[in-house]
Amino acid sequence: MARRRGVMSDRLKMELAEELGVADIVRREGGFGSVSSRNCGNLVRLAIERAERSLI
């Protein structure tokens, strides 16, 4: 099965990671695969909030 292309840009993901304080983990541990599922959920929640604000 082919992987889908990501919806969020890498730049946006890093901005969100920095805002949540997990950017060091992403840089040090080698990517978003090392971020806990709780923090990944928080990243998604933050991205949705930003998208909703941009629509207003």
Helices and strands as residue ranges (DSSP letters): H 10-20, H 23-29, G 32-34, H 37-55
